Amino acid sequence: MSSRPELQAPPEIFYDDTEARKYTSSSRIIEIQAKLSERALELLALPDDGVPRLLLDIGCGSGLSGETLSENGHQWIGLDISESMLNIASERDVDGDLLLGDMGQGLGLRPGVIDGAISISAVQWLCNADKSSHEPRLRLKAFFTSLYRCLARGARAVLQVYPENVAQRELILGFAMRAGFSGGVVVDFPHSTRSRKEYFVLTCGPPSLSTAVPKAKGEDGESCSDDESSGDEENQTVSISDRHRPRKKQKITKKGRGREWILKRKEHMRRKGNTVPPDTKYTARKRKARF
Ligand SMILES: C[S@@+](CC[C@H](N)C(=O)[O-])C[C@H]1O[C@@H](n2cnc3c(N)ncnc32)[C@H](O)[C@@H]1O
């Protein structure tokens, strides 16, 4: 059976009382989730002015990731679909306000009230259809649209995810861009199977200098250790793929000929000395039916 929990059962079933307790009492998990959350907070790049911010922790679970936010002096709201995880978070008396909810149905928060969002090891769950009524694309759309809406303009969302493959990463990123985010993916330890970690670093608003994906550490391509606990900061390679909104799809005619093909063809005819109408924005546009 796959070791990916999201392929085993829906989150609210997988994280039942037993699993939620096991998850929260594993010192290995506590350590990993804390490291991931610290990195996510670093990538959020909040102003260094000592002012507490209101942050959102999406898929907060039992509050391991939220604890990092509290330790750094921030207030937070945590949302999770698993009641068992949230019960443990309450038992542990975390500082955040906890909400039971499904991110795939939208976050339901007031517009513009959140100063930054993190999500640690949770968003890849949206790519699975756990019920016949689930359509991952619709759920990703609902999630990213509502996330965009609740963030203050210019605020960031940093989502650490475990996409199953490149197509899944592209799917998630595509829906983020369509919702209006700019940004891209930061990959820590790209050459390590065990330590490789991906963060979607998204900024609420159109691309600008301030919305650029954070600079890479050790971009010289030095290979890094495969050992999670090596702790050798110098050898931590970070690669970045920066993406803004997807380009408009080229319209293709029935014969598979798009604008580019027509422009090339016109150029060819001109070179042959034929009289060809000038290229305009209307070139290769589909005519309305009345023509
Ligand atoms: C691996 S745990 C991570 C928990 C926490 N972020 C941490 O770092 O310890 C993933 C969490 O995502 C939650 N989750 C998965 N799908 C969700 C959804 N559709 N809506 C809200 N939470 C979800 C699960 O219930 C689980 O608590």
The ligand as an SDF file (V2000), in Angstrom:
LIG
                    3D

 27 29  0  0  0  0  0  0  0  0999 V2000
    0.1830   16.1020    7.6140 C   0  0  0  0  0  0  0  0  0  0  0  0
   -1.0570   16.9440    8.5000 S   0  0  0  0  0  0  0  0  0  0  0  0
   -0.2280   18.4690    8.8600 C   0  0  0  0  0  0  0  0  0  0  0  0
   -0.8220   19.1650   10.0560 C   0  0  0  0  0  0  0  0  0  0  0  0
   -0.0870   20.4320   10.4700 C   0  0  0  0  0  0  0  0  0  0  0  0
   -0.0570   21.3970    9.4190 N   0  0  0  0  0  0  0  0  0  0  0  0
    1.3130   20.0890   10.9250 C   0  0  0  0  0  0  0  0  0  0  0  0
    2.2570   20.6680   10.3570 O   0  0  0  0  0  0  0  0  0  0  0  0
    1.4580   19.2880   11.8210 O   0  0  0  0  0  0  0  0  0  0  0  0
   -2.1890   17.4000    7.1940 C   0  0  0  0  0  0  0  0  0  0  0  0
   -3.4550   18.0470    7.7150 C   0  0  0  0  0  0  0  0  0  0  0  0
   -4.2040   18.5520    6.6240 O   0  0  0  0  0  0  0  0  0  0  0  0
   -5.5730   18.3860    6.9480 C   0  0  0  0  0  0  0  0  0  0  0  0
   -6.3870   18.4290    5.7310 N   0  0  0  0  0  0  0  0  0  0  0  0
   -6.3370   17.5980    4.6660 C   0  0  0  0  0  0  0  0  0  0  0  0
   -7.2880   17.9290    3.7720 N   0  0  0  0  0  0  0  0  0  0  0  0
   -7.9370   19.0020    4.2760 C   0  0  0  0  0  0  0  0  0  0  0  0
   -9.0250   19.8000    3.8200 C   0  0  0  0  0  0  0  0  0  0  0  0
   -9.6560   19.5170    2.6590 N   0  0  0  0  0  0  0  0  0  0  0  0
   -9.4310   20.8400    4.5640 N   0  0  0  0  0  0  0  0  0  0  0  0
   -8.8190   21.1170    5.7400 C   0  0  0  0  0  0  0  0  0  0  0  0
   -7.8090   20.3780    6.2530 N   0  0  0  0  0  0  0  0  0  0  0  0
   -7.3590   19.3440    5.5200 C   0  0  0  0  0  0  0  0  0  0  0  0
   -5.5990   17.0170    7.6150 C   0  0  0  0  0  0  0  0  0  0  0  0
   -6.7740   16.8080    8.3440 O   0  0  0  0  0  0  0  0  0  0  0  0
   -4.3420   17.0800    8.4600 C   0  0  0  0  0  0  0  0  0  0  0  0
   -4.6070   17.5620    9.7430 O   0  0  0  0  0  0  0  0  0  0  0  0
  1  2  1  0
  2  3  1  0
  2 10  1  0
  3  4  1  0
  4  5  1  0
  5  6  1  0
  5  7  1  0
  7  8  2  0
  7  9  1  0
 10 11  1  0
 11 12  1  0
 11 26  1  0
 12 13  1  0
 13 14  1  0
 13 24  1  0
 14 15  1  0
 14 23  1  0
 15 16  2  0
 16 17  1  0
 17 18  1  0
 17 23  2  0
 18 19  1  0
 18 20  2  0
 20 21  1  0
 21 22  2  0
 22 23  1  0
 24 25  1  0
 24 26  1  0
 26 27  1  0
M  CHG  2   2   1   9  -1
M  END
$$$$
